[in-house]
């Protein structure tokens, strides 16, 4: 089947690396209390609670899994993932600083919004999230991000539940257009999935994920 073939292609690099079996633990050994002090400057954009950003295109960090946060912080610091505002904030941060920041935000309670779409939009998004799109070979989002959107912490797959829809739209669009390539170590699977989505499907998914729990 086309979707199963696509999903196997996406997951093969992870199985080979042992990420889905826990053979290679990606969780950072950070100190949340030390991270709280490091995060003071971050609150200006992401909010005191890590989930009240001043711009809806900024992600909620609170409750995000530690492995994913640490990986993104490393990539942003090295320029592998280019976010100019963030890169400036990470200048001079040590590996331990990054680990502590990741641990701090992972320790905070996540924040949920509500889906605002109509019934047709919700059904469209739910179908894609749970079952993919067979005719386009788009794998189900839930295969990696869990039925409730809580991701897969050992594998470093992020929590999607509660993310602002504007942020999710921006990221899925960036993956689709090849502008975001932070999935390189996972065989480019997010670019592969997003490449099969229309603007309408991306918008519906983003709205649905905002309230998924």
C-alpha positions in Angstrom: 0.0 0.0 0.0 1.2 3.5 -0.9 0.9 5.1 2.5 2.5 2.1 4.3 5.4 2.2 1.9 5.8 5.9 2.5 5.6 5.4 6.2 8.2 2.6 6.2 10.5 4.8 4.1 10.2 7.6 6.7 10.7 5.4 9.7 13.5 3.2 8.3 16.3 5.6 9.4 14.9 5.7 12.9 14.6 2.0 13.2 18.2 1.6 11.9 19.4 4.1 14.5 17.5 2.4 17.3 15.5 5.6 18.0 12.1 3.9 18.1 13.3 1.1 20.4 15.0 3.3 22.9 18.4 1.9 22.0 19.8 5.4 21.6 18.4 7.7 24.3 18.1 11.2 23.1 16.9 12.7 26.3 19.2 15.4 27.7 20.3 15.4 31.3 19.5 19.0 32.0 18.7 20.9 35.3 15.3 22.6 35.1 16.1 25.0 37.9 19.3 26.1 36.1 17.3 26.3 32.9 14.8 28.7 34.6 17.5 31.2 35.1 18.7 30.8 31.5 15.2 31.3 30.2 14.6 34.8 31.7 15.5 36.4 28.4 13.4 33.9 26.4 10.3 35.0 28.2 10.3 38.3 26.2 9.2 36.3 23.1 7.8 33.0 24.5 6.1 34.3 27.6 6.7 33.7 31.3 4.9 30.4 31.0 6.7 29.3 27.8 3.3 29.2 26.0 2.2 32.8 25.6 4.4 34.1 22.8 4.1 37.7 21.7 3.6 36.6 18.1 1.4 33.6 17.1 4.1 32.4 14.7 6.3 31.7 17.8 6.0 28.2 19.1 4.8 27.1 22.5 7.8 25.7 24.3 6.1 24.6 27.6 5.6 20.8 27.8 7.6 20.2 24.6 9.8 17.1 24.9 13.3 17.6 26.1 15.1 15.7 23.3 13.4 17.7 20.6 14.1 21.0 22.3 17.7 20.2 22.8 18.2 19.2 19.2 16.5 22.4 17.9 18.6 24.6 20.2 21.8 22.9 19.0 20.8 23.3 15.4 19.8 27.0 15.8 23.1 27.7 17.7 25.2 26.2 14.9 23.1 27.7 12.1 21.9 24.4 10.8 18.4 25.7 11.4 18.4 29.4 10.7 16.4 31.6 13.0 18.3 34.9 13.3 16.5 36.1 16.5 17.2 32.8 18.3 20.8 32.5 17.1 21.6 35.8 18.7 20.1 34.7 22.0 22.2 31.5 22.0 25.6 33.1 21.4 27.9 32.0 24.2 25.6 29.3 25.6 27.3 26.1 26.6 26.1 22.6 25.9 25.0 22.5 29.6 23.1 25.7 29.2 21.2 24.3 26.3 20.5 21.1 28.2 19.2 23.1 31.1 16.9 25.2 28.9 15.5 22.1 27.3 14.9 20.5 30.6 13.2 23.6 32.0 10.7 24.1 29.2 10.0 20.4 29.1 9.1 20.5 32.8 6.4 23.3 32.3 2.7 22.4 31.7 1.7 22.6 28.1 -1.1 24.9 27.0 -4.1 24.0 24.8 -6.1 26.2 22.5 -9.2 25.4 20.6 -9.9 24.5 17.0 -11.9 27.1 15.3 -12.7 25.5 12.0 -16.1 24.2 10.9 -17.1 20.6 10.9 -15.8 20.0 7.4 -12.4 21.4 8.2 -12.2 19.3 11.4 -13.1 16.2 9.5 -10.5 16.9 6.8 -7.8 17.5 9.4 -8.7 14.5 11.6 -8.7 12.2 8.5 -5.2 13.4 7.5 -3.9 13.2 11.1 -5.1 9.8 11.8 -5.1 8.1 8.4 -2.9 10.2 6.0 -3.9 10.7 2.4 -3.8 7.4 0.6 -3.8 8.7 -3.0 -1.0 11.1 -2.3 1.1 8.8 -0.2 0.9 11.1 2.8 1.5 9.1 6.0 -0.7 9.6 9.1 0.7 12.2 11.4 -0.3 10.2 14.4 2.2 7.4 13.5 5.0 9.6 14.8 3.2 12.3 16.9 0.8 10.0 18.7 -3.0 10.0 18.5 -3.2 12.8 21.1 -0.5 14.9 19.5 2.0 14.3 22.4 4.8 13.2 20.1 7.4 10.5 20.8 9.9 11.7 23.4 12.5 8.9 23.0 12.6 9.4 19.3 12.6 13.2 19.6 9.4 13.7 17.7 7.8 16.9 18.9 4.5 17.5 20.7 2.1 19.1 18.3 -0.9 19.5 20.6 -1.6 23.1 21.5 0.8 24.8 19.1 -0.5 28.1 17.7 -2.0 27.4 14.2 0.0 30.3 12.7 3.2 28.6 13.8 2.2 25.2 12.5 1.1 26.7 9.2 4.5 28.4 8.8 6.5 25.3 9.7 4.5 22.9 7.4 4.7 25.4 4.6 8.5 25.8 5.1 8.9 22.0 5.1 6.8 21.7 1.9 8.8 24.4 0.2 12.1 23.0 1.3 12.9 26.0 3.4 13.1 24.1 6.6 15.4 21.1 6.6 15.8 20.2 10.3 14.4 16.7 9.5 17.6 15.8 7.6 18.6 13.2 10.3 15.2 11.6 9.9 15.5 11.1 6.1 13.7 14.3 5.3 10.4 12.8 6.3 8.7 16.0 7.2 9.5 17.5 3.8 8.1 14.3 2.3 4.8 14.5 4.2 4.3 18.2 3.8 5.2 18.0 0.2 1.8 16.3 -0.4 -0.3 18.9 1.4 -2.2 21.8 -0.1 -2.6 25.2 1.6 -6.1 24.2 2.6 -5.0 20.9 4.2 -2.1 22.6 6.1 -4.5 25.2 7.4 -7.0 22.6 8.5 -4.3 20.5 10.2 -2.9 23.5 12.0 -6.2 24.5 13.4 -7.0 21.0 14.4 -3.7 20.5 16.2 -4.2 23.7 18.2 -7.0 22.0 20.1 -5.9 18.3 19.9 -5.4 16.6 23.3 
